[in-house]
Amino acid sequence: MLRTITLGSCVSVQGIVVKQLADGKLVVRVDERNFVGHPVAQVRAS
């Protein structure tokens, strides 16, 4: 599943979910790198 996470106040990364950590953060993979951050809230279009 493709998800967006925030790494700081201004940096976002979008990638494939690798796993969800116990503290609520997500690990996403972009190419060969893994990033850890807080997930961005999902909004559904009406």
N, C-alpha and C positions, 0 to 999 in steps of 0.2 A: 504494500500500500504506500502511496506517495504522501508524505506529510511535510509540513513546514515547521521548523523550530526556530527559536530566537537564541542567539549566542550571547547577546549583550543588549544594550538599549537600542542599537541601530542596525545590528547585523542579523540577517535571517538566512537560513539554509533550507533548501528543499531537496529531499531525497527519499530513498526506500527505507522503510522502518526495519531496523535490525532487532531491537528489543525495547521494552519499557522497563525502566529502573524502579526500584521500590520507592524512591522519593518523588516519583511522578514525572521525571525527565524521560525524554526519548533519545535513543541512539539511532541516527539515520546514516545511510551509506551513500556517498557521492563518489562515483568512479571507484577508487581503491581506498578512500579515506572515510573514517567514521567520525561523526560529530555528535556531541551530547549537548542538549539544551532543553528549554521549556517548550512544550507544544503550543502552537498558535490555535486559538479557538476556531472550530469549524463553523462556517455559516452556510446555510443552504439557501440557494436562490428560490424565490417564489414564483 
